[in-house]
Amino acid sequence: MVRPYTVTRGRTQPDAAAADIELITVLAADPGTGTEACGDALGEDHLALLERCVGQPRSVAELASEADLPVAVVRVLLGDLLDAGRIHVVPPDISGEQPDVGVLRHVIDGLKSL
């Protein structure tokens, strides 16, 4: 078992450029991105997260769950990958149609009745 602070080299927060990484932030790697270290200071955990981002965008919560690492650790590692230019944030798709207001009211009413 490796302690989380060892994985992040003692850091508890991502760098300032990656400070906006939240649980629902979706990240992806370009399809041509290799998962080898290629001179970067990337460890095994970095490469495992990078491998999960290739081909299919993933949220931070998904990555933390799949990697079985605390979210804080995953945020630091993803910040390193962002700084290295190995992954990028996928903007949310807002082109879809808006949800039906009636359905949303039914959901709210149902939640209130609980």
Backbone as CSV, one residue per row, in Angstrom:
resi,resn,N_x,N_y,N_z,CA_x,CA_y,CA_z,C_x,C_y,C_z
1,MET,0.839,-1.186,0.000,0.000,0.000,0.000,0.878,1.241,0.000
2,VAL,0.572,2.154,-0.896,1.328,3.400,-1.008,0.469,4.531,-0.451
3,ARG,1.047,5.334,0.405,0.328,6.454,0.998,0.026,7.508,-0.070
4,PRO,-1.164,8.152,0.016,-1.524,9.154,-0.989,-0.507,10.281,-1.136
5,TYR,0.088,10.741,-0.035,1.049,11.839,-0.150,2.315,11.414,-0.883
6,THR,2.574,10.121,-0.934,3.711,9.631,-1.696,3.406,9.703,-3.189
7,VAL,2.175,9.346,-3.552,1.757,9.381,-4.952,1.819,10.807,-5.492
8,THR,1.441,11.783,-4.676,1.398,13.180,-5.123,2.671,13.948,-4.767
9,ARG,3.657,13.254,-4.243,4.930,13.863,-3.820,4.711,14.950,-2.777
10,GLY,3.774,14.698,-1.868,3.529,15.607,-0.758,2.568,16.741,-1.056
11,ARG,2.109,16.861,-2.288,1.196,17.954,-2.635,-0.235,17.576,-2.272
12,THR,-0.996,18.558,-1.818,-2.388,18.300,-1.449,-3.374,19.017,-2.365
13,GLN,-2.891,19.934,-3.179,-3.731,20.684,-4.100,-3.103,20.669,-5.492
14,PRO,-3.938,20.653,-6.545,-3.375,20.761,-7.887,-2.777,22.151,-8.094
15,ASP,-1.940,22.299,-9.106,-1.353,23.603,-9.420,-2.452,24.607,-9.742
16,ALA,-2.100,25.879,-9.712,-3.086,26.945,-9.919,-3.823,26.798,-11.248
17,ALA,-3.141,26.348,-12.291,-3.768,26.200,-13.607,-4.856,25.133,-13.597
18,ALA,-4.754,24.156,-12.710,-5.716,23.054,-12.658,-6.605,23.130,-11.420
19,ALA,-6.656,24.285,-10.776,-7.427,24.422,-9.542,-8.929,24.313,-9.762
20,ASP,-9.378,24.479,-11.004,-10.814,24.426,-11.295,-11.319,23.011,-11.547
21,ILE,-10.496,22.022,-11.335,-10.918,20.638,-11.557,-11.885,20.244,-10.435
22,GLU,-13.114,19.934,-10.814,-14.143,19.528,-9.868,-14.498,18.067,-10.114
23,LEU,-15.373,17.510,-9.289,-15.788,16.113,-9.443,-16.429,15.834,-10.792
24,ILE,-17.171,16.803,-11.317,-17.893,16.580,-12.571,-17.130,17.059,-13.800
25,THR,-15.923,17.571,-13.618,-15.118,17.999,-14.752,-14.802,16.787,-15.616
26,VAL,-15.016,16.927,-16.920,-14.763,15.833,-17.853,-13.449,16.101,-18.571
27,LEU,-12.606,15.078,-18.596,-11.281,15.193,-19.197,-11.092,14.119,-20.255
28,ALA,-10.271,14.425,-21.242,-9.992,13.456,-22.301,-8.566,13.632,-22.776
29,ALA,-8.042,12.576,-23.351,-6.733,12.613,-24.000,-6.975,12.452,-25.490
30,ASP,-6.143,13.077,-26.284,-6.263,12.924,-27.728,-6.033,11.473,-28.104
31,PRO,-6.739,10.966,-29.132,-6.589,9.553,-29.515,-5.138,9.150,-29.794
32,GLY,-4.322,10.046,-30.304,-2.938,9.711,-30.610,-1.991,9.801,-29.425
33,THR,-2.523,10.162,-28.257,-1.682,10.314,-27.068,-1.179,8.954,-26.613
34,GLY,0.116,8.825,-26.537,0.693,7.589,-26.021,0.681,7.599,-24.508
35,THR,0.679,6.430,-23.921,0.661,6.351,-22.458,2.036,6.042,-21.887
36,GLU,3.059,6.177,-22.700,4.410,5.975,-22.177,4.893,7.270,-21.531
37,ALA,5.871,7.179,-20.706,6.332,8.334,-19.938,6.920,9.427,-20.834
38,CYS,7.604,9.091,-21.884,8.215,9.996,-22.876,8.891,11.218,-22.266
39,GLY,9.709,11.003,-21.274,10.514,12.072,-20.710,9.810,12.918,-19.667
40,ASP,8.493,12.808,-19.556,7.783,13.561,-18.526,8.076,12.937,-17.171
41,ALA,7.841,13.697,-16.126,8.011,13.164,-14.779,6.707,12.511,-14.335
42,LEU,6.218,11.594,-15.154,4.954,10.928,-14.857,5.214,9.574,-14.237
43,GLY,4.470,9.298,-13.185,4.586,8.011,-12.527,3.552,7.036,-13.055
44,GLU,3.521,5.866,-12.451,2.579,4.832,-12.866,1.132,5.286,-12.711
45,ASP,0.834,6.011,-11.639,-0.532,6.471,-11.404,-0.954,7.508,-12.450
46,HIS,-0.036,8.388,-12.844,-0.319,9.337,-13.922,-0.676,8.583,-15.199
47,LEU,0.150,7.614,-15.522,-0.057,6.878,-16.770,-1.340,6.053,-16.743
48,ALA,-1.705,5.528,-15.576,-2.955,4.769,-15.461,-4.156,5.682,-15.703
49,LEU,-4.117,6.913,-15.163,-5.208,7.861,-15.405,-5.236,8.291,-16.867
50,LEU,-4.068,8.522,-17.435,-3.986,8.911,-18.841,-4.567,7.828,-19.739
51,GLU,-4.253,6.590,-19.435,-4.760,5.461,-20.208,-6.292,5.409,-20.168
52,ARG,-6.870,5.735,-19.021,-8.332,5.718,-18.885,-8.997,6.856,-19.646
53,CYS,-8.251,7.939,-19.909,-8.803,9.101,-20.615,-8.697,8.976,-22.131
54,VAL,-7.893,8.049,-22.616,-7.712,7.905,-24.063,-8.952,7.245,-24.654
55,GLY,-9.509,7.878,-25.677,-10.632,7.285,-26.391,-11.993,7.635,-25.853
56,GLN,-12.128,7.825,-24.547,-13.436,8.138,-23.977,-13.268,9.167,-22.857
57,PRO,-13.929,10.314,-22.986,-13.844,11.316,-21.914,-14.385,10.752,-20.598
58,ARG,-13.754,11.119,-19.507,-14.146,10.624,-18.174,-14.215,11.786,-17.198
59,SER,-15.129,11.675,-16.252,-15.206,12.684,-15.191,-14.173,12.348,-14.116
60,VAL,-13.871,13.335,-13.312,-12.919,13.142,-12.221,-13.440,12.069,-11.265
61,ALA,-14.737,12.090,-10.992,-15.328,11.097,-10.084,-15.157,9.685,-10.636
62,GLU,-15.382,9.509,-11.944,-15.196,8.190,-12.561,-13.748,7.730,-12.442
63,LEU,-12.840,8.641,-12.749,-11.419,8.284,-12.703,-10.989,7.894,-11.299
64,ALA,-11.450,8.635,-10.301,-11.090,8.314,-8.912,-11.628,6.953,-8.521
65,SER,-12.846,6.655,-8.932,-13.451,5.369,-8.610,-12.717,4.220,-9.298
66,GLU,-12.441,4.391,-10.575,-11.773,3.329,-11.327,-10.336,3.097,-10.861
67,ALA,-9.665,4.177,-10.476,-8.274,4.058,-10.034,-8.168,3.675,-8.565
68,ASP,-9.293,3.692,-7.849,-9.331,3.388,-6.425,-8.367,4.290,-5.643
69,LEU,-8.451,5.588,-5.969,-7.636,6.599,-5.301,-8.547,7.684,-4.761
70,PRO,-8.143,8.365,-3.698,-8.940,9.487,-3.200,-9.049,10.590,-4.259
71,VAL,-10.172,11.290,-4.260,-10.411,12.342,-5.253,-9.315,13.415,-5.185
72,ALA,-8.878,13.779,-3.993,-7.840,14.803,-3.856,-6.559,14.387,-4.565
73,VAL,-6.206,13.128,-4.461,-5.006,12.610,-5.122,-5.194,12.642,-6.635
74,VAL,-6.361,12.227,-7.105,-6.636,12.213,-8.542,-6.602,13.630,-9.106
75,ARG,-7.120,14.599,-8.358,-7.084,15.992,-8.823,-5.648,16.475,-8.998
76,VAL,-4.771,16.135,-8.079,-3.365,16.544,-8.190,-2.718,15.883,-9.409
77,LEU,-2.962,14.590,-9.584,-2.376,13.866,-10.714,-2.904,14.394,-12.048
78,LEU,-4.202,14.669,-12.104,-4.782,15.223,-13.332,-4.237,16.616,-13.614
79,GLY,-3.985,17.384,-12.567,-3.358,18.695,-12.746,-1.990,18.570,-13.397
80,ASP,-1.227,17.563,-12.981,0.079,17.319,-13.604,-0.078,16.983,-15.081
81,LEU,-1.077,16.144,-15.391,-1.316,15.758,-16.787,-1.780,16.946,-17.621
82,LEU,-2.590,17.819,-17.031,-3.012,19.030,-17.735,-1.822,19.942,-18.008
83,ASP,-0.983,20.134,-16.997,0.203,20.976,-17.156,1.151,20.436,-18.218
84,ALA,1.213,19.103,-18.323,2.090,18.475,-19.308,1.462,18.455,-20.704
85,GLY,0.206,18.880,-20.810,-0.470,18.889,-22.099,-0.894,17.513,-22.580
86,ARG,-0.982,16.569,-21.671,-1.346,15.195,-22.043,-2.844,14.963,-22.072
87,ILE,-3.631,15.803,-21.347,-5.090,15.704,-21.363,-5.651,17.120,-21.490
88,HIS,-6.944,17.205,-21.773,-7.608,18.507,-21.835,-9.020,18.382,-21.265
89,VAL,-9.550,19.523,-20.834,-10.902,19.562,-20.296,-11.878,19.586,-21.465
90,VAL,-12.895,18.744,-21.385,-13.938,18.699,-22.409,-15.052,19.634,-21.975
91,PRO,-15.355,20.652,-22.787,-16.434,21.564,-22.395,-17.780,20.855,-22.411
92,PRO,-18.704,21.271,-21.553,-20.015,20.621,-21.517,-20.780,20.865,-22.816
93,ASP,-21.567,19.885,-23.227,-22.377,19.987,-24.427,-23.718,20.601,-24.050
94,ILE,-23.954,21.820,-24.490,-25.198,22.499,-24.147,-26.117,22.609,-25.366
95,SER,-25.819,21.837,-26.401,-26.615,21.924,-27.616,-27.900,21.104,-27.548
96,GLY,-28.030,20.238,-26.581,-29.213,19.391,-26.458,-30.435,20.200,-26.072
97,GLU,-31.594,19.583,-26.201,-32.816,20.290,-25.844,-32.948,20.384,-24.333
98,GLN,-33.665,21.388,-23.896,-33.850,21.636,-22.474,-34.804,20.602,-21.876
99,PRO,-34.615,20.240,-20.619,-35.520,19.267,-19.984,-36.923,19.847,-19.848
100,ASP,-37.907,18.968,-19.833,-39.305,19.363,-19.693,-39.539,19.892,-18.279
101,VAL,-40.089,21.095,-18.188,-40.330,21.735,-16.892,-41.310,20.912,-16.058
102,GLY,-42.295,20.315,-16.699,-43.275,19.491,-15.983,-42.631,18.300,-15.302
103,VAL,-41.706,17.669,-15.997,-40.995,16.518,-15.419,-40.161,16.972,-14.223
104,LEU,-39.488,18.100,-14.369,-38.674,18.613,-13.265,-39.541,18.938,-12.047
105,ARG,-40.727,19.495,-12.275,-41.629,19.794,-11.154,-42.092,18.514,-10.473
106,HIS,-42.363,17.471,-11.267,-42.744,16.179,-10.682,-41.619,15.611,-9.823
107,VAL,-40.397,15.749,-10.291,-39.241,15.257,-9.529,-39.113,16.031,-8.225
108,ILE,-39.251,17.343,-8.295,-39.144,18.170,-7.084,-40.247,17.815,-6.095
109,ASP,-41.474,17.656,-6.612,-42.588,17.277,-5.736,-42.353,15.918,-5.091
110,GLY,-41.821,14.975,-5.873,-41.517,13.655,-5.338,-40.462,13.704,-4.251
111,LEU,-39.447,14.528,-4.468,-38.388,14.669,-3.461,-38.924,15.332,-2.184
112,LYS,-39.793,16.310,-2.351,-40.368,16.968,-1.176,-41.233,16.028,-0.365
113,SER,-41.889,15.087,-1.050,-42.759,14.156,-0.331,-41.976,13.123,0.477
114,LEU,-40.705,12.980,0.168,-39.882,12.030,0.926,-39.595,12.616,2.272
